[in-house]
Amino acid sequence: MLAPPDLDPLAVRRQFARRAATAERADFLLREIEQRMLGRLDLVKITPASIVDVGCGRGLGLLALKQRYPQARLLGIDSAPAVAQRARQTLAPPGKGFLARLRAAAGTGSSRGADAAQIVAADAQALPLPASFADLVWSNLALHWFADPLQAIAEWQRVIRPQGLLGFSFFGVDTFIELRRAGARLMAFHDMHDIGDALVHAGFADPVLDTERLMLQWLSPEALLSDLQTLGGNALRGRFRGLLGRGQRAEWLAAIEGLRGADGNLRMSVEVVYGHAWCPARKRLPQGLAPLQFVPRRRPGASTA
């Protein structure tokens, strides 16, 4: 059964807001998963007119989606206003460097500028969108951060159009299992089967989920901890609110040293779950209701002319 993670929603927003300016330091994982999600789109035939990215982060995923679907109208949503502002900067008219080249490749140069996508700061569990708004709902490594994942999935189903596609990813239960075994108190990650059941319950059809384990490596415990903090940090309701003493930090660094492999690098595994599902042609209404269709019956012997 899918249970809400023990997260403080305000702390989640604060954690990401504090790191909005430095998130690129640990952005390698999101970009890698993003590319693998985009590769899965090669297997489906869809030409979306409108796309919603729930948990859009710095907006780089929107640029990649715009490159694939240049005619689509894109909307990015993130719960942290500071992160949403970074996304607006990402999609602003280009200057120089990597982002400028990426925007140019996506067809979002000076001729389109910030119109490439609209960015909104909003709650993923109460999307500020009308029903049946999007042909493609997209969410990269965001679902495990939602305080009410069932409501978030229900919102995905509400805003997607009949025969629209949902594509998403999230961290699975074995993510950072090495740290858990070392005694770290981490947030709970979702089981793939529970998410599949939740999709069916919400009204999605033909959900497909698969999992992949990635092994990440660091040179030092300090670099490992820094990247984990940048990826989201500790937003548990029962988290320790003070600062760790030198002795406690030294104990943690020593425990992390035990994760070194034969090559001398620190190793930690990440379980990534990928999912997609379709919205049926006859979409379920809110509160589990279903639309009724009345077809007039033809009287026997009646003319069809």
HELIX and SHEET records of a PDB file:
HELIX    1   1 PRO A    9  ARG A   18  1                                  10    
HELIX    2   2 ALA A   23  ALA A   26  5                                   4    
HELIX    3   3 PHE A   28  ARG A   40  1                                  13    
HELIX    4   4 LEU A   41  LEU A   43  5                                   3    
HELIX    5   5 LEU A   60  ARG A   68  1                                   9    
HELIX    6   6 PRO A   81  THR A   90  1                                  10    
HELIX    7   7 PHE A   98  ALA A  105  1                                   8    
HELIX    8   8 GLY A  113  ALA A  116  5                                   4    
HELIX    9   9 LEU A  143  TRP A  145  5                                   3    
HELIX   10  10 PRO A  149  VAL A  159  1                                  11    
HELIX   11  11 ILE A  177  ARG A  181  1                                   5    
HELIX   12  12 MET A  192  ALA A  202  1                                  11    
HELIX   13  13 PRO A  221  THR A  230  1                                  10    
HELIX   14  14 ARG A  246  GLU A  257  1                                  12    
HELIX   15  15 PRO A  286  GLY A  288  5                                   3    
SHEET    1   A 7 GLN A 118  ALA A 121  0                                        
SHEET    2   A 7 ARG A  73  ASP A  78  1                                        
SHEET    3   A 7 SER A  50  VAL A  54  1                                        
SHEET    4   A 7 ALA A 134  SER A 139  1                                        
SHEET    5   A 7 ILE A 160  PHE A 171  1                                        
SHEET    6   A 7 LEU A 266  TRP A 278 -1                                        
SHEET    7   A 7 ALA A 205  TRP A 218 -1                                        
END                                                                             
